[in-house]
Each structure stands twice: as structure tokens, then as C-alpha cells.
Amino acid sequence: MSEQPNLGDCLRGLRKTHGWTLQEVSTLTGVAVSTLSKVENDQMSLSYDKLLQICEGLSIHVTELLSGDRKQPAAR
């Protein structure tokens, strides 16, 4: 059984791929920097609503965030 990426790793990977800071992601999504940081460090989980809020703010599909696949950034 292969190890699945966790949400924090996926969020950090997506953010780094796009060159976004935590503050930039916070501004785009309306989710607090402290919340994003805690998620990336596996100190908290996100509700489904917050997960959708992040995806909407970053103009990505939830599967792109959760896949852990960092092939290429989406055009913004």
C-alpha cells in the first residue's frame, strides 16, 4: 500500500510550486495565515467548507489540491 500525501504536504507543495507565500494564499482565499500554517504543519485539519474556500480562492479543483501532483502550475 502506497503512502498517501496528507493535506498539509499537498497545500505546501502547491504553494511552493506557484511561489506563493502564506500571506498571499491567505489574501487570495480569505483563510487566516495562522490556519494555513497549522494545516501545513499537521496541527489542524480543515472543514470541507474551508477546503472549498481555499480551492475557490486559488482557482483550482479540490482534486488538484489533494492529489499531491505538482506537474505544472495553473495559469492565473
PDB file of N, CA, C and O in Angstrom:
ATOM      1  N   MET A   1       0.848  -1.181   0.000  1.00  0.00           N
ATOM      2  CA  MET A   1       0.000   0.000   0.000  1.00  0.00           C
ATOM      3  C   MET A   1       0.890   1.239   0.000  1.00  0.00           C
ATOM      4  O   MET A   1       1.771   1.369   0.850  1.00  0.00           O
ATOM      5  N   SER A   2       0.667   2.147  -0.943  1.00  0.00           N
ATOM      6  CA  SER A   2       1.484   3.345  -1.039  1.00  0.00           C
ATOM      7  C   SER A   2       0.975   4.398  -0.060  1.00  0.00           C
ATOM      8  O   SER A   2      -0.220   4.472   0.230  1.00  0.00           O
ATOM      9  N   GLU A   3       1.893   5.199   0.438  1.00  0.00           N
ATOM     10  CA  GLU A   3       1.539   6.251   1.379  1.00  0.00           C
ATOM     11  C   GLU A   3       0.907   7.420   0.639  1.00  0.00           C
ATOM     12  O   GLU A   3       1.458   7.909  -0.347  1.00  0.00           O
ATOM     13  N   GLN A   4      -0.240   7.863   1.111  1.00  0.00           N
ATOM     14  CA  GLN A   4      -0.952   8.975   0.500  1.00  0.00           C
ATOM     15  C   GLN A   4      -0.423  10.286   1.081  1.00  0.00           C
ATOM     16  O   GLN A   4      -0.128  10.355   2.274  1.00  0.00           O
ATOM     17  N   PRO A   5      -0.302  11.314   0.261  1.00  0.00           N
ATOM     18  CA  PRO A   5       0.127  12.611   0.788  1.00  0.00           C
ATOM     19  C   PRO A   5      -0.949  13.174   1.716  1.00  0.00           C
ATOM     20  O   PRO A   5      -2.141  12.976   1.479  1.00  0.00           O
ATOM     21  N   ASN A   6      -0.531  13.875   2.770  1.00  0.00           N
ATOM     22  CA  ASN A   6      -1.527  14.479   3.647  1.00  0.00           C
ATOM     23  C   ASN A   6      -1.842  15.895   3.163  1.00  0.00           C
ATOM     24  O   ASN A   6      -1.144  16.440   2.309  1.00  0.00           O
ATOM     25  N   LEU A   7      -2.883  16.469   3.710  1.00  0.00           N
ATOM     26  CA  LEU A   7      -3.356  17.774   3.264  1.00  0.00           C
ATOM     27  C   LEU A   7      -2.280  18.840   3.416  1.00  0.00           C
ATOM     28  O   LEU A   7      -2.090  19.665   2.523  1.00  0.00           O
ATOM     29  N   GLY A   8      -1.578  18.826   4.544  1.00  0.00           N
ATOM     30  CA  GLY A   8      -0.535  19.820   4.776  1.00  0.00           C
ATOM     31  C   GLY A   8       0.561  19.775   3.728  1.00  0.00           C
ATOM     32  O   GLY A   8       1.002  20.810   3.226  1.00  0.00           O
ATOM     33  N   ASP A   9       0.996  18.568   3.405  1.00  0.00           N
ATOM     34  CA  ASP A   9       2.033  18.412   2.377  1.00  0.00           C
ATOM     35  C   ASP A   9       1.527  18.870   1.012  1.00  0.00           C
ATOM     36  O   ASP A   9       2.258  19.498   0.246  1.00  0.00           O
ATOM     37  N   CYS A  10       0.272  18.550   0.719  1.00  0.00           N
ATOM     38  CA  CYS A  10      -0.316  18.953  -0.565  1.00  0.00           C
ATOM     39  C   CYS A  10      -0.424  20.470  -0.667  1.00  0.00           C
ATOM     40  O   CYS A  10      -0.092  21.058  -1.696  1.00  0.00           O
ATOM     41  N   LEU A  11      -0.892  21.099   0.413  1.00  0.00           N
ATOM     42  CA  LEU A  11      -1.036  22.549   0.409  1.00  0.00           C
ATOM     43  C   LEU A  11       0.326  23.230   0.283  1.00  0.00           C
ATOM     44  O   LEU A  11       0.483  24.170  -0.496  1.00  0.00           O
ATOM     45  N   ARG A  12       1.298  22.762   1.042  1.00  0.00           N
ATOM     46  CA  ARG A  12       2.639  23.350   0.977  1.00  0.00           C
ATOM     47  C   ARG A  12       3.244  23.160  -0.418  1.00  0.00           C
ATOM     48  O   ARG A  12       3.839  24.084  -0.974  1.00  0.00           O
ATOM     49  N   GLY A  13       3.088  21.962  -0.975  1.00  0.00           N
ATOM     50  CA  GLY A  13       3.628  21.684  -2.304  1.00  0.00           C
ATOM     51  C   GLY A  13       3.009  22.573  -3.365  1.00  0.00           C
ATOM     52  O   GLY A  13       3.712  23.102  -4.226  1.00  0.00           O
ATOM     53  N   LEU A  14       1.703  22.740  -3.306  1.00  0.00           N
ATOM     54  CA  LEU A  14       1.014  23.603  -4.265  1.00  0.00           C
ATOM     55  C   LEU A  14       1.482  25.048  -4.113  1.00  0.00           C
ATOM     56  O   LEU A  14       1.740  25.737  -5.100  1.00  0.00           O
ATOM     57  N   ARG A  15       1.585  25.490  -2.875  1.00  0.00           N
ATOM     58  CA  ARG A  15       2.014  26.870  -2.601  1.00  0.00           C
ATOM     59  C   ARG A  15       3.432  27.107  -3.112  1.00  0.00           C
ATOM     60  O   ARG A  15       3.706  28.137  -3.727  1.00  0.00           O
ATOM     61  N   LYS A  16       4.322  26.171  -2.865  1.00  0.00           N
ATOM     62  CA  LYS A  16       5.712  26.327  -3.299  1.00  0.00           C
ATOM     63  C   LYS A  16       5.824  26.256  -4.828  1.00  0.00           C
ATOM     64  O   LYS A  16       6.612  26.987  -5.429  1.00  0.00           O
ATOM     65  N   THR A  17       5.043  25.384  -5.447  1.00  0.00           N
ATOM     66  CA  THR A  17       5.049  25.268  -6.903  1.00  0.00           C
ATOM     67  C   THR A  17       4.688  26.599  -7.563  1.00  0.00           C
ATOM     68  O   THR A  17       5.270  26.978  -8.580  1.00  0.00           O
ATOM     69  N   HIS A  18       3.730  27.294  -6.976  1.00  0.00           N
ATOM     70  CA  HIS A  18       3.274  28.566  -7.521  1.00  0.00           C
ATOM     71  C   HIS A  18       4.078  29.755  -7.004  1.00  0.00           C
ATOM     72  O   HIS A  18       3.898  30.877  -7.477  1.00  0.00           O
ATOM     73  N   GLY A  19       4.961  29.520  -6.040  1.00  0.00           N
ATOM     74  CA  GLY A  19       5.771  30.597  -5.488  1.00  0.00           C
ATOM     75  C   GLY A  19       4.993  31.528  -4.570  1.00  0.00           C
ATOM     76  O   GLY A  19       5.373  32.683  -4.379  1.00  0.00           O
ATOM     77  N   TRP A  20       3.888  31.015  -3.993  1.00  0.00           N
ATOM     78  CA  TRP A  20       3.062  31.829  -3.112  1.00  0.00           C
ATOM     79  C   TRP A  20       3.569  31.767  -1.679  1.00  0.00           C
ATOM     80  O   TRP A  20       4.024  30.719  -1.220  1.00  0.00           O
ATOM     81  N   THR A  21       3.490  32.889  -0.974  1.00  0.00           N
ATOM     82  CA  THR A  21       3.751  32.902   0.465  1.00  0.00           C
ATOM     83  C   THR A  21       2.456  32.541   1.185  1.00  0.00           C
ATOM     84  O   THR A  21       1.385  32.528   0.579  1.00  0.00           O
ATOM     85  N   LEU A  22       2.559  32.251   2.467  1.00  0.00           N
ATOM     86  CA  LEU A  22       1.348  32.005   3.251  1.00  0.00           C
ATOM     87  C   LEU A  22       0.439  33.235   3.218  1.00  0.00           C
ATOM     88  O   LEU A  22      -0.783  33.107   3.134  1.00  0.00           O
ATOM     89  N   GLN A  23       1.033  34.415   3.284  1.00  0.00           N
ATOM     90  CA  GLN A  23       0.244  35.648   3.260  1.00  0.00           C
ATOM     91  C   GLN A  23      -0.506  35.797   1.929  1.00  0.00           C
ATOM     92  O   GLN A  23      -1.663  36.216   1.911  1.00  0.00           O
ATOM     93  N   GLU A  24       0.143  35.460   0.836  1.00  0.00           N
ATOM     94  CA  GLU A  24      -0.521  35.552  -0.474  1.00  0.00           C
ATOM     95  C   GLU A  24      -1.690  34.572  -0.565  1.00  0.00           C
ATOM     96  O   GLU A  24      -2.756  34.917  -1.074  1.00  0.00           O
ATOM     97  N   VAL A  25      -1.490  33.363  -0.077  1.00  0.00           N
ATOM     98  CA  VAL A  25      -2.581  32.378  -0.091  1.00  0.00           C
ATOM     99  C   VAL A  25      -3.715  32.866   0.804  1.00  0.00           C
ATOM    100  O   VAL A  25      -4.888  32.724   0.459  1.00  0.00           O
ATOM    101  N   SER A  26      -3.370  33.433   1.939  1.00  0.00           N
ATOM    102  CA  SER A  26      -4.381  33.968   2.843  1.00  0.00           C
ATOM    103  C   SER A  26      -5.191  35.078   2.169  1.00  0.00           C
ATOM    104  O   SER A  26      -6.417  35.108   2.277  1.00  0.00           O
ATOM    105  N   THR A  27      -4.515  35.972   1.486  1.00  0.00           N
ATOM    106  CA  THR A  27      -5.191  37.071   0.790  1.00  0.00           C
ATOM    107  C   THR A  27      -6.104  36.553  -0.308  1.00  0.00           C
ATOM    108  O   THR A  27      -7.220  37.046  -0.476  1.00  0.00           O
ATOM    109  N   LEU A  28      -5.635  35.558  -1.056  1.00  0.00           N
ATOM    110  CA  LEU A  28      -6.429  35.000  -2.158  1.00  0.00           C
ATOM    111  C   LEU A  28      -7.655  34.224  -1.666  1.00  0.00           C
ATOM    112  O   LEU A  28      -8.700  34.215  -2.318  1.00  0.00           O
ATOM    113  N   THR A  29      -7.510  33.576  -0.508  1.00  0.00           N
ATOM    114  CA  THR A  29      -8.547  32.651  -0.051  1.00  0.00           C
ATOM    115  C   THR A  29      -9.415  33.177   1.081  1.00  0.00           C
ATOM    116  O   THR A  29     -10.531  32.698   1.279  1.00  0.00           O
ATOM    117  N   GLY A  30      -8.916  34.157   1.824  1.00  0.00           N
ATOM    118  CA  GLY A  30      -9.648  34.621   2.995  1.00  0.00           C
ATOM    119  C   GLY A  30      -9.464  33.735   4.212  1.00  0.00           C
ATOM    120  O   GLY A  30     -10.157  33.915   5.213  1.00  0.00           O
ATOM    121  N   VAL A  31      -8.547  32.783   4.148  1.00  0.00           N
ATOM    122  CA  VAL A  31      -8.242  31.897   5.275  1.00  0.00           C
ATOM    123  C   VAL A  31      -7.016  32.466   5.994  1.00  0.00           C
ATOM    124  O   VAL A  31      -6.026  32.818   5.353  1.00  0.00           O
ATOM    125  N   ALA A  32      -7.082  32.552   7.300  1.00  0.00           N
ATOM    126  CA  ALA A  32      -6.015  33.171   8.092  1.00  0.00           C
ATOM    127  C   ALA A  32      -4.672  32.476   7.888  1.00  0.00           C
ATOM    128  O   ALA A  32      -4.605  31.258   7.723  1.00  0.00           O
ATOM    129  N   VAL A  33      -3.602  33.276   7.903  1.00  0.00           N
ATOM    130  CA  VAL A  33      -2.240  32.742   7.788  1.00  0.00           C
ATOM    131  C   VAL A  33      -1.998  31.691   8.864  1.00  0.00           C
ATOM    132  O   VAL A  33      -1.415  30.643   8.586  1.00  0.00           O
ATOM    133  N   SER A  34      -2.443  31.962  10.092  1.00  0.00           N
ATOM    134  CA  SER A  34      -2.223  31.012  11.186  1.00  0.00           C
ATOM    135  C   SER A  34      -2.897  29.667  10.906  1.00  0.00           C
ATOM    136  O   SER A  34      -2.345  28.615  11.225  1.00  0.00           O
ATOM    137  N   THR A  35      -4.077  29.705  10.317  1.00  0.00           N
ATOM    138  CA  THR A  35      -4.785  28.466   9.964  1.00  0.00           C
ATOM    139  C   THR A  35      -4.027  27.708   8.884  1.00  0.00           C
ATOM    140  O   THR A  35      -3.835  26.496   8.990  1.00  0.00           O
ATOM    141  N   LEU A  36      -3.598  28.417   7.847  1.00  0.00           N
ATOM    142  CA  LEU A  36      -2.853  27.771   6.765  1.00  0.00           C
ATOM    143  C   LEU A  36      -1.566  27.146   7.295  1.00  0.00           C
ATOM    144  O   LEU A  36      -1.213  26.028   6.918  1.00  0.00           O
ATOM    145  N   SER A  37      -0.871  27.864   8.166  1.00  0.00           N
ATOM    146  CA  SER A  37       0.369  27.361   8.742  1.00  0.00           C
ATOM    147  C   SER A  37       0.124  26.103   9.569  1.00  0.00           C
ATOM    148  O   SER A  37       0.882  25.137   9.480  1.00  0.00           O
ATOM    149  N   LYS A  38      -0.930  26.116  10.368  1.00  0.00           N
ATOM    150  CA  LYS A  38      -1.256  24.944  11.193  1.00  0.00           C
ATOM    151  C   LYS A  38      -1.610  23.743  10.323  1.00  0.00           C
ATOM    152  O   LYS A  38      -1.245  22.613  10.646  1.00  0.00           O
ATOM    153  N   VAL A  39      -2.310  23.979   9.235  1.00  0.00           N
ATOM    154  CA  VAL A  39      -2.656  22.879   8.317  1.00  0.00           C
ATOM    155  C   VAL A  39      -1.374  22.305   7.709  1.00  0.00           C
ATOM    156  O   VAL A  39      -1.188  21.089   7.675  1.00  0.00           O
ATOM    157  N   GLU A  40      -0.492  23.190   7.228  1.00  0.00           N
ATOM    158  CA  GLU A  40       0.759  22.723   6.615  1.00  0.00           C
ATOM    159  C   GLU A  40       1.630  21.946   7.592  1.00  0.00           C
ATOM    160  O   GLU A  40       2.387  21.065   7.183  1.00  0.00           O
ATOM    161  N   ASN A  41       1.531  22.262   8.870  1.00  0.00           N
ATOM    162  CA  ASN A  41       2.340  21.601   9.885  1.00  0.00           C
ATOM    163  C   ASN A  41       1.586  20.490  10.613  1.00  0.00           C
ATOM    164  O   ASN A  41       2.001  20.049  11.684  1.00  0.00           O
ATOM    165  N   ASP A  42       0.477  20.043  10.025  1.00  0.00           N
ATOM    166  CA  ASP A  42      -0.338  18.945  10.563  1.00  0.00           C
ATOM    167  C   ASP A  42      -0.777  19.178  12.000  1.00  0.00           C
ATOM    168  O   ASP A  42      -0.868  18.238  12.790  1.00  0.00           O
ATOM    169  N   GLN A  43      -1.050  20.438  12.334  1.00  0.00           N
ATOM    170  CA  GLN A  43      -1.526  20.765  13.669  1.00  0.00           C
ATOM    171  C   GLN A  43      -3.036  20.963  13.693  1.00  0.00           C
ATOM    172  O   GLN A  43      -3.642  21.041  14.762  1.00  0.00           O
ATOM    173  N   MET A  44      -3.634  21.042  12.519  1.00  0.00           N
ATOM    174  CA  MET A  44      -5.087  21.140  12.437  1.00  0.00           C
ATOM    175  C   MET A  44      -5.563  20.659  11.079  1.00  0.00           C
ATOM    176  O   MET A  44      -4.804  20.606  10.111  1.00  0.00           O
ATOM    177  N   SER A  45      -6.835  20.310  11.035  1.00  0.00           N
ATOM    178  CA  SER A  45      -7.458  19.868   9.794  1.00  0.00           C
ATOM    179  C   SER A  45      -8.416  20.960   9.328  1.00  0.00           C
ATOM    180  O   SER A  45      -8.704  21.903  10.066  1.00  0.00           O
ATOM    181  N   LEU A  46      -8.897  20.828   8.121  1.00  0.00           N
ATOM    182  CA  LEU A  46      -9.834  21.806   7.571  1.00  0.00           C
ATOM    183  C   LEU A  46     -11.220  21.209   7.440  1.00  0.00           C
ATOM    184  O   LEU A  46     -11.375  20.024   7.146  1.00  0.00           O
ATOM    185  N   SER A  47     -12.221  22.036   7.660  1.00  0.00           N
ATOM    186  CA  SER A  47     -13.586  21.623   7.359  1.00  0.00           C
ATOM    187  C   SER A  47     -13.724  21.577   5.832  1.00  0.00           C
ATOM    188  O   SER A  47     -12.913  22.149   5.105  1.00  0.00           O
ATOM    189  N   TYR A  48     -14.735  20.906   5.377  1.00  0.00           N
ATOM    190  CA  TYR A  48     -14.980  20.825   3.938  1.00  0.00           C
ATOM    191  C   TYR A  48     -15.200  22.225   3.363  1.00  0.00           C
ATOM    192  O   TYR A  48     -14.722  22.538   2.273  1.00  0.00           O
ATOM    193  N   ASP A  49     -15.926  23.062   4.104  1.00  0.00           N
ATOM    194  CA  ASP A  49     -16.177  24.438   3.645  1.00  0.00           C
ATOM    195  C   ASP A  49     -14.879  25.221   3.474  1.00  0.00           C
ATOM    196  O   ASP A  49     -14.720  25.939   2.487  1.00  0.00           O
ATOM    197  N   LYS A  50     -13.951  25.094   4.419  1.00  0.00           N
ATOM    198  CA  LYS A  50     -12.662  25.800   4.325  1.00  0.00           C
ATOM    199  C   LYS A  50     -11.833  25.243   3.170  1.00  0.00           C
ATOM    200  O   LYS A  50     -11.151  25.994   2.472  1.00  0.00           O
ATOM    201  N   LEU A  51     -11.892  23.951   2.974  1.00  0.00           N
ATOM    202  CA  LEU A  51     -11.179  23.324   1.864  1.00  0.00           C
ATOM    203  C   LEU A  51     -11.675  23.890   0.540  1.00  0.00           C
ATOM    204  O   LEU A  51     -10.874  24.229  -0.331  1.00  0.00           O
ATOM    205  N   LEU A  52     -12.986  23.992   0.387  1.00  0.00           N
ATOM    206  CA  LEU A  52     -13.563  24.565  -0.832  1.00  0.00           C
ATOM    207  C   LEU A  52     -13.219  26.041  -0.963  1.00  0.00           C
ATOM    208  O   LEU A  52     -12.984  26.527  -2.070  1.00  0.00           O
ATOM    209  N   GLN A  53     -13.188  26.755   0.148  1.00  0.00           N
ATOM    210  CA  GLN A  53     -12.838  28.177   0.138  1.00  0.00           C
ATOM    211  C   GLN A  53     -11.414  28.374  -0.379  1.00  0.00           C
ATOM    212  O   GLN A  53     -11.157  29.289  -1.161  1.00  0.00           O
ATOM    213  N   ILE A  54     -10.499  27.527   0.051  1.00  0.00           N
ATOM    214  CA  ILE A  54      -9.115  27.605  -0.424  1.00  0.00           C
ATOM    215  C   ILE A  54      -9.054  27.308  -1.916  1.00  0.00           C
ATOM    216  O   ILE A  54      -8.408  28.034  -2.672  1.00  0.00           O
ATOM    217  N   CYS A  55      -9.716  26.257  -2.332  1.00  0.00           N
ATOM    218  CA  CYS A  55      -9.685  25.885  -3.748  1.00  0.00           C
ATOM    219  C   CYS A  55     -10.306  26.967  -4.626  1.00  0.00           C
ATOM    220  O   CYS A  55      -9.790  27.269  -5.702  1.00  0.00           O
ATOM    221  N   GLU A  56     -11.396  27.541  -4.174  1.00  0.00           N
ATOM    222  CA  GLU A  56     -12.033  28.610  -4.944  1.00  0.00           C
ATOM    223  C   GLU A  56     -11.113  29.827  -5.033  1.00  0.00           C
ATOM    224  O   GLU A  56     -10.972  30.423  -6.101  1.00  0.00           O
ATOM    225  N   GLY A  57     -10.497  30.191  -3.930  1.00  0.00           N
ATOM    226  CA  GLY A  57      -9.613  31.351  -3.910  1.00  0.00           C
ATOM    227  C   GLY A  57      -8.381  31.177  -4.781  1.00  0.00           C
ATOM    228  O   GLY A  57      -7.872  32.142  -5.352  1.00  0.00           O
ATOM    229  N   LEU A  58      -7.900  29.931  -4.881  1.00  0.00           N
ATOM    230  CA  LEU A  58      -6.717  29.644  -5.691  1.00  0.00           C
ATOM    231  C   LEU A  58      -7.076  29.229  -7.119  1.00  0.00           C
ATOM    232  O   LEU A  58      -6.193  28.948  -7.929  1.00  0.00           O
ATOM    233  N   SER A  59      -8.365  29.192  -7.418  1.00  0.00           N
ATOM    234  CA  SER A  59      -8.865  28.790  -8.747  1.00  0.00           C
ATOM    235  C   SER A  59      -8.364  27.406  -9.152  1.00  0.00           C
ATOM    236  O   SER A  59      -7.884  27.200 -10.267  1.00  0.00           O
ATOM    237  N   ILE A  60      -8.487  26.471  -8.222  1.00  0.00           N
ATOM    238  CA  ILE A  60      -8.117  25.086  -8.502  1.00  0.00           C
ATOM    239  C   ILE A  60      -9.265  24.169  -8.093  1.00  0.00           C
ATOM    240  O   ILE A  60     -10.129  24.553  -7.305  1.00  0.00           O
ATOM    241  N   HIS A  61      -9.265  22.969  -8.630  1.00  0.00           N
ATOM    242  CA  HIS A  61     -10.241  21.961  -8.243  1.00  0.00           C
ATOM    243  C   HIS A  61      -9.710  21.255  -7.002  1.00  0.00           C
ATOM    244  O   HIS A  61      -8.499  21.114  -6.829  1.00  0.00           O
ATOM    245  N   VAL A  62     -10.614  20.815  -6.149  1.00  0.00           N
ATOM    246  CA  VAL A  62     -10.202  20.162  -4.898  1.00  0.00           C
ATOM    247  C   VAL A  62      -9.287  18.967  -5.167  1.00  0.00           C
ATOM    248  O   VAL A  62      -8.396  18.683  -4.365  1.00  0.00           O
ATOM    249  N   THR A  63      -9.492  18.269  -6.275  1.00  0.00           N
ATOM    250  CA  THR A  63      -8.628  17.124  -6.580  1.00  0.00           C
ATOM    251  C   THR A  63      -7.192  17.550  -6.859  1.00  0.00           C
ATOM    252  O   THR A  63      -6.258  16.794  -6.593  1.00  0.00           O
ATOM    253  N   GLU A  64      -7.009  18.763  -7.397  1.00  0.00           N
ATOM    254  CA  GLU A  64      -5.654  19.252  -7.639  1.00  0.00           C
ATOM    255  C   GLU A  64      -4.926  19.488  -6.317  1.00  0.00           C
ATOM    256  O   GLU A  64      -3.736  19.200  -6.194  1.00  0.00           O
ATOM    257  N   LEU A  65      -5.648  20.013  -5.336  1.00  0.00           N
ATOM    258  CA  LEU A  65      -5.043  20.236  -4.024  1.00  0.00           C
ATOM    259  C   LEU A  65      -4.723  18.911  -3.338  1.00  0.00           C
ATOM    260  O   LEU A  65      -3.650  18.753  -2.755  1.00  0.00           O
ATOM    261  N   LEU A  66      -5.637  17.980  -3.407  1.00  0.00           N
ATOM    262  CA  LEU A  66      -5.485  16.733  -2.653  1.00  0.00           C
ATOM    263  C   LEU A  66      -4.647  15.671  -3.347  1.00  0.00           C
ATOM    264  O   LEU A  66      -4.247  14.695  -2.714  1.00  0.00           O
ATOM    265  N   SER A  67      -4.374  15.841  -4.629  1.00  0.00           N
ATOM    266  CA  SER A  67      -3.662  14.798  -5.362  1.00  0.00           C
ATOM    267  C   SER A  67      -2.197  14.700  -4.999  1.00  0.00           C
ATOM    268  O   SER A  67      -1.599  13.630  -5.104  1.00  0.00           O
ATOM    269  N   GLY A  68      -1.610  15.816  -4.568  1.00  0.00           N
ATOM    270  CA  GLY A  68      -0.171  15.815  -4.322  1.00  0.00           C
ATOM    271  C   GLY A  68       0.609  15.857  -5.599  1.00  0.00           C
ATOM    272  O   GLY A  68       1.836  15.763  -5.577  1.00  0.00           O
ATOM    273  N   ASP A  69      -0.075  15.997  -6.727  1.00  0.00           N
ATOM    274  CA  ASP A  69       0.565  16.025  -8.044  1.00  0.00           C
ATOM    275  C   ASP A  69       0.940  17.454  -8.394  1.00  0.00           C
ATOM    276  O   ASP A  69       0.065  18.312  -8.514  1.00  0.00           O
ATOM    277  N   ARG A  70       2.213  17.719  -8.558  1.00  0.00           N
ATOM    278  CA  ARG A  70       2.695  19.079  -8.792  1.00  0.00           C
ATOM    279  C   ARG A  70       3.310  19.226 -10.173  1.00  0.00           C
ATOM    280  O   ARG A  70       4.381  19.817 -10.310  1.00  0.00           O
ATOM    281  N   LYS A  71       2.652  18.700 -11.197  1.00  0.00           N
ATOM    282  CA  LYS A  71       3.213  18.726 -12.551  1.00  0.00           C
ATOM    283  C   LYS A  71       3.473  20.139 -13.063  1.00  0.00           C
ATOM    284  O   LYS A  71       4.600  20.465 -13.436  1.00  0.00           O
ATOM    285  N   GLN A  72       2.444  20.977 -13.085  1.00  0.00           N
ATOM    286  CA  GLN A  72       2.629  22.319 -13.606  1.00  0.00           C
ATOM    287  C   GLN A  72       1.607  23.254 -12.984  1.00  0.00           C
ATOM    288  O   GLN A  72       0.476  22.845 -12.719  1.00  0.00           O
ATOM    289  N   PRO A  73       1.984  24.496 -12.748  1.00  0.00           N
ATOM    290  CA  PRO A  73       1.052  25.453 -12.181  1.00  0.00           C
ATOM    291  C   PRO A  73      -0.060  25.813 -13.159  1.00  0.00           C
ATOM    292  O   PRO A  73       0.150  25.848 -14.372  1.00  0.00           O
ATOM    293  N   ALA A  74      -1.212  26.072 -12.629  1.00  0.00           N
ATOM    294  CA  ALA A  74      -2.324  26.546 -13.458  1.00  0.00           C
ATOM    295  C   ALA A  74      -2.094  28.034 -13.763  1.00  0.00           C
ATOM    296  O   ALA A  74      -1.510  28.757 -12.956  1.00  0.00           O
ATOM    297  N   ALA A  75      -2.547  28.467 -14.906  1.00  0.00           N
ATOM    298  CA  ALA A  75      -2.415  29.881 -15.278  1.00  0.00           C
ATOM    299  C   ALA A  75      -3.295  30.720 -14.381  1.00  0.00           C
ATOM    300  O   ALA A  75      -4.434  30.344 -14.107  1.00  0.00           O
ATOM    301  N   ARG A  76      -2.787  31.854 -13.917  1.00  0.00           N
ATOM    302  CA  ARG A  76      -3.563  32.756 -13.050  1.00  0.00           C
ATOM    303  C   ARG A  76      -3.575  34.113 -13.664  1.00  0.00           C
ATOM    304  O   ARG A  76      -4.169  35.037 -13.108  1.00  0.00           O
TER     305      ARG A  76
END
